[in-house]
Amino acid sequence: MSQGPLSRRHFVGIMAGAVAATWITGARRLNVSGIGASGSVSGVLSAAQRRDLDALTALIIPTDEDAGAREARIVDFIDRGLTSFAGDQRTLFEQGLTDLESRAQRSGGRAFADLDPAAQLALARELDAGKSEFFGAVRVATIAGFLANPEYGGNTGKVGWQLIGFEDRFGWQPPFGDYDREPSPG
Amino acid sequence: MNHHPARSGAPAVTQPRFATSETVDFAIVGAGAAGGVVARELARAGFTVVVLEQGPHLHKEDFQHDELAITALSALTNDPKTQPNTFRGSESEEAKVRPVVQYGRLVGGGSVHFTANYWRMHEIDFVERSRKGAIEETGFTDWPITYAELEPYYSKVEWELGVSGLAGASPFDPPRSRPYPLPPLPIKPAGILAERAARKLGWHAFPAPMAILSQPYRGRPPCIQCGFCKTFGCEVGAKSSTLAAMLPDAAATGRCEIRSLSYVRKIKLDKRGHVTGVKYFDSGKREMFQRARAVVVCANGAETPRLLLMSRSNLFPDGLANSSGVVGKHLMFNGYAFAGGLFEHRINGYRGMVVTRVIHDLYELDPRLGIAGGGGFDFRFDWGPIGFALEGLPKEAPNWGAEYKRMLRDYYTRSVYVLAHATQLPMPTNSISLDPKLTDAWGLPAIRMTFADHPNDLKLYAYLLDRAMELLDAAGATRRWAYPLERVFPEVHLLGTCRMGNDPATSVVDRFNRTHDVPNLFLVDGSSLVTSGRGQPTMTIQALAFRAAEHAGRLARRGELSKRS
């Protein structure tokens, strides 16, 4: 029982009571073989909704000199999740995307995905500041998908792991880093 | 009794299957850190044993590095959806649904997914009340046994399970009769930084005692440093869980059946007030009854009092073995303070085990501080990629966007965390009880927790947090950040709720873990602990388990199980 307590419980703690929890806790029920070796996705979102969602995830983990949510194909991870383990969030996402669309139309007269980057960012900040449940769920789903095992479909090409410097070797020996080399840095 | 092949484990063993109508010598409730030890010891002593475990019987091939699946929730632990808890801050509040209790729910219990820190308690932990004085509003008291009485069993834990460490490396270590059976695991960068910080502060960093094999031991392979200890099961069997280290021995006797997916709901008594067996739900939620000459409850510090309270009867209207009224009370968890630091060079903390160096210089505090208890520190890294990205960065950092991404890139391989593990005082007002309204998926009353921190403990955690920040400074962190001192639920160290003592009016079990009220009923798990020590209770729970099993076996052989001691 001597599980060191903190990170895991922080982790569980932020899940508890959050709609976002499903993206973590439900994913294990996803049958990985059901994803399809081709990576083909049969999701629930329309093409327009997928474009908007893709644009939103790309604000959460943007593309810079390294790949971001877009290259990791988070939109596939989420869309697939909504058909399976996160099915209970389908309404939240569909309503959230409808709301995003109407906000985009109101402020810029076009779809969210077609707004200029500054306008997209302004809308995302507005959602975040308003503690939007939809935005919170998209944020957690994006991060979880970006750094989960690639079989779940959201860490395509392991780009998430490469970004943070995690190598999936699952077996190490000294030196583990710089400080346990001889001579160790100051 | 029939035999059927167990699913796995080399060498292949056949475990017996007892009919429920057959009266076995011992029924053990819970196959965790304590239950696994008690089962092995009693089976090897020649007794027939059935271990009833509510969770599944997984094997090392089942354990994978899938953070989304495992770290998430409930693959290896109790599921708040089917077994909800409620929480209130005091008796006057209405309890609300909240997941506050977490334990390993599978064969091996929490020892399957724990980090494997194996600190012994020190001499002071058993006698602190008489040495340091009473504390208001607490049930702070001495243990009925001393460190010296428990010492042989601490050594037994180290040798029977396989613990790696270096005897005498800490000047604060209590006396020991044997060295560790295995040398320490290799030091990691965070351990180097712990040594650097300790030197600067005039403290002492020593090799962490870990229930993880540094070398082959008793047919099990050493650690491969996969980096997925905490919250994960070990896929090579190098972590000394009872699943890997105890239960194969129990099965090999041919006298021990591990009956998984068996959820005990009631302990039955005869008219004399002796236990006759346990009622449980099998995997199809059918109610079964296993007869036994004696019962050992090893269900953890939350489920054990719950089971006693659910087992009330005419003889025990307030709950089985609860003539004292203290069943469920004095709930403790240990306390914590946590801080992170960023370093100039690569730590790569995700590679290999969580902790390699520990500091015990503040195990006892300067009395002039006026703070009871004390703590220990470790330097660690225990985040998987997802957990880190959600919670590992400084609180004031953005949690999405370009700057967030930059920090993920810069921080994951260069961060180290200091965790202070600390005393928590036992208070009669902190408790586990049955929720009067909410039930679980089996229709049984949910666990209700009533809990508030004692002001002394809050002072202690704040003090230790400041010291943790100093340690990070001394280690050379370029930036450091503190985590809030608020308690993070669910709690995992579930302690004190069926405390051990000599006086039947104020304690539930005697000095050998036998209940004062029922001669053939034993309770062995975190619930027995009288004080919380400074952290890492599993080692002490297992030392008590070896000792209790030896005593229960002795009583059984003498035919004294149905007599009062």
Chai-1 contact restraints between the chains, C-beta under 6 A:
chainA,res_idxA,chainB,res_idxB,connection_type,confidence,min_distance_angstrom,max_distance_angstrom,comment,restraint_id
A,M1,B,A33,contact,1.0,0.0,6.0,A-B,restraint_1
A,M1,B,G110,contact,1.0,0.0,6.0,A-B,restraint_2
A,M1,B,T538,contact,1.0,0.0,6.0,A-B,restraint_3
A,S2,B,F114,contact,1.0,0.0,6.0,A-B,restraint_4
A,S2,B,N117,contact,1.0,0.0,6.0,A-B,restraint_5
A,S2,B,Q536,contact,1.0,0.0,6.0,A-B,restraint_6
A,S2,B,T538,contact,1.0,0.0,6.0,A-B,restraint_7
A,Q3,B,G110,contact,1.0,0.0,6.0,A-B,restraint_8
A,Q3,B,F114,contact,1.0,0.0,6.0,A-B,restraint_9
A,Q3,B,T115,contact,1.0,0.0,6.0,A-B,restraint_10
A,Q3,B,V492,contact,1.0,0.0,6.0,A-B,restraint_11
A,G4,B,T115,contact,1.0,0.0,6.0,A-B,restraint_12
A,G4,B,K230,contact,1.0,0.0,6.0,A-B,restraint_13
A,G4,B,D382,contact,1.0,0.0,6.0,A-B,restraint_14
A,P5,B,V492,contact,1.0,0.0,6.0,A-B,restraint_15
A,L6,B,F338,contact,1.0,0.0,6.0,A-B,restraint_16
A,S7,B,D382,contact,1.0,0.0,6.0,A-B,restraint_17
A,S7,B,W383,contact,1.0,0.0,6.0,A-B,restraint_18
A,S7,B,G387,contact,1.0,0.0,6.0,A-B,restraint_19
A,R8,B,T231,contact,1.0,0.0,6.0,A-B,restraint_20
A,R9,B,V488,contact,1.0,0.0,6.0,A-B,restraint_21
A,H10,B,E391,contact,1.0,0.0,6.0,A-B,restraint_22
A,H10,B,V488,contact,1.0,0.0,6.0,A-B,restraint_23
A,F11,B,G387,contact,1.0,0.0,6.0,A-B,restraint_24
A,F11,B,E391,contact,1.0,0.0,6.0,A-B,restraint_25
A,G13,B,V488,contact,1.0,0.0,6.0,A-B,restraint_26
A,A16,B,P99,contact,1.0,0.0,6.0,A-B,restraint_27
A,I24,B,A72,contact,1.0,0.0,6.0,A-B,restraint_28
A,T25,B,A72,contact,1.0,0.0,6.0,A-B,restraint_29
A,T25,B,L73,contact,1.0,0.0,6.0,A-B,restraint_30
A,A27,B,L68,contact,1.0,0.0,6.0,A-B,restraint_31
A,R28,B,A69,contact,1.0,0.0,6.0,A-B,restraint_32
A,I60,B,W400,contact,1.0,0.0,6.0,A-B,restraint_33
A,I61,B,K405,contact,1.0,0.0,6.0,A-B,restraint_34
A,P62,B,A402,contact,1.0,0.0,6.0,A-B,restraint_35
A,R139,B,W400,contact,1.0,0.0,6.0,A-B,restraint_36
A,I143,B,A389,contact,1.0,0.0,6.0,A-B,restraint_37
A,A144,B,I386,contact,1.0,0.0,6.0,A-B,restraint_38
A,L147,B,P385,contact,1.0,0.0,6.0,A-B,restraint_39
A,L147,B,I386,contact,1.0,0.0,6.0,A-B,restraint_40
A,L147,B,A389,contact,1.0,0.0,6.0,A-B,restraint_41
A,A148,B,L68,contact,1.0,0.0,6.0,A-B,restraint_42
A,N149,B,D66,contact,1.0,0.0,6.0,A-B,restraint_43
A,L163,B,R409,contact,1.0,0.0,6.0,A-B,restraint_44
A,I164,B,P385,contact,1.0,0.0,6.0,A-B,restraint_45
A,I164,B,L408,contact,1.0,0.0,6.0,A-B,restraint_46
A,I164,B,Y412,contact,1.0,0.0,6.0,A-B,restraint_47
A,G165,B,Y412,contact,1.0,0.0,6.0,A-B,restraint_48
A,G165,B,T413,contact,1.0,0.0,6.0,A-B,restraint_49
A,F166,B,Y350,contact,1.0,0.0,6.0,A-B,restraint_50
A,F166,B,P385,contact,1.0,0.0,6.0,A-B,restraint_51
A,F170,B,H65,contact,1.0,0.0,6.0,A-B,restraint_52
A,F170,B,C226,contact,1.0,0.0,6.0,A-B,restraint_53
A,G171,B,I224,contact,1.0,0.0,6.0,A-B,restraint_54
A,G171,B,C226,contact,1.0,0.0,6.0,A-B,restraint_55
A,W172,B,Q225,contact,1.0,0.0,6.0,A-B,restraint_56
A,W172,B,R351,contact,1.0,0.0,6.0,A-B,restraint_57
A,W172,B,G352,contact,1.0,0.0,6.0,A-B,restraint_58
A,P174,B,P186,contact,1.0,0.0,6.0,A-B,restraint_59
A,F176,B,K188,contact,1.0,0.0,6.0,A-B,restraint_60
A,F176,B,P189,contact,1.0,0.0,6.0,A-B,restraint_61
A,F176,B,N348,contact,1.0,0.0,6.0,A-B,restraint_62
A,F176,B,R351,contact,1.0,0.0,6.0,A-B,restraint_63
A,F176,B,G352,contact,1.0,0.0,6.0,A-B,restraint_64
A,G177,B,P189,contact,1.0,0.0,6.0,A-B,restraint_65
A,G177,B,R346,contact,1.0,0.0,6.0,A-B,restraint_66
A,G177,B,I347,contact,1.0,0.0,6.0,A-B,restraint_67
A,G177,B,N348,contact,1.0,0.0,6.0,A-B,restraint_68
A,D178,B,H345,contact,1.0,0.0,6.0,A-B,restraint_69
A,D178,B,R346,contact,1.0,0.0,6.0,A-B,restraint_70
A,Y179,B,P189,contact,1.0,0.0,6.0,A-B,restraint_71
A,Y179,B,I192,contact,1.0,0.0,6.0,A-B,restraint_72
A,D180,B,P189,contact,1.0,0.0,6.0,A-B,restraint_73
A,D180,B,I192,contact,1.0,0.0,6.0,A-B,restraint_74
A,P185,B,H345,contact,1.0,0.0,6.0,A-B,restraint_75
